[in-house]
Amino acid sequence: MLSKWLNSLKIYSLSVIGVHVLIITFFFPWLVFYIIIVPSVFVVFYMWCDLVHQIEEANRIEILNLLHTTTCPNTKDILAYELHLHDENSLAGHRPFNNHGI
């Protein structure tokens, strides 16, 4: 009995909130645009930049791991040059190559 009352109360309150949001959206669309759309665009851009940064850091860590585990000097040269190019063109900006301790 109590769960049915709570369920109907949830449905009733959600429908009242939904009707109010629709009425406010109908009369003030610019207000809804500025309150909802603009912050969500900033959140999406932040999440995209964070994803790109995580991908670049994972790539950099993988190159460093391969550089430290390889034994062939030619492969070390190629990986060091790839790390140098990665650090020059990364989203975080130019990082000095000598900070890696290589």
N, C-alpha and C positions, 0 to 999 in steps of 0.2 A: 504494500500500500504506500509506504513512504517513498520507495524508489520510483513508483509511478508518478507521484506528486512532484518529486525532484526532477524527473525527466520532463514532465510537462512544464514545469517552471523554467527549466533550461530552454526548452523550445519557445516558450512564450517570451522570455527575456531576449533571446537571440532574434526572434522575429520583430520585436519592438525596436531593438538596436538597428536591425537591418532596414526597417522602414524609415527610421530617422536618418540613417546614412543616405538612403536613396533620396529623401526629400532635400537634405542639405546639398547633395550632389546636383540635384535638378536645379535648385535656385542659385547655388554658388559653385559652379564648376571650377572657377579659377582658384577658389580656396582649397578645394580638394586637390587640385593639381599641385599647388604649392606645398601643401602639407604632406601629401602622400608620394607623389611622383618624383619630385625633386630629391628628397632624401633617399628614396629607393634607388635612384640613378647613382647617387654618390656611393651608396653601399655596394652596388654592383661593380662600379669602377674600382673601389677599394679591394673588393674580393678578387677582381681580375688582376690587379697589380700584385696582390699578395700571391696569387697562383703563379704568375710569371716569375716572381722573385724566388719562390720555392723551387720551381723547375730549374732556374739558372743556378741556384745554390746546389741542388742535387747533381746537376751536370758538372759543376766545378769540383765537388767532392769526389765524384766518380773519376774525373780526369786525374785528380791528385792521388787517388787510390791506385789507379793503373800506373801512374808515374812512379810511385814508391814500390810497387810490386814487380815491375818488369826488370829483366836483367839485360836485355839487349840495348846497347848504346844508341843504335839508330832509332829504335822505338822511343827511347827516353827523349831524344832530340825532337822527334815529331810531337810527342805528347807535351813537352815543355813549350813548344811553339804554339800548339793548340790552346794550352792554358794561358799563354800570353795573349793570344787573340781573343779568347773568351773574356779575360779580365779587362781588355781594352774596350770591348764592345758590349759589356754587360749593362743591365738596367741600373745597377748600383753605381755606375760611373767607372772612371779609370782607377784601377788599383795598381800600386807599384808592384812590379814583378818580383822584387827581392824580398818581399815580406813572407814568402813561402818557405824560406829556409832551404831552398834547392841549391 
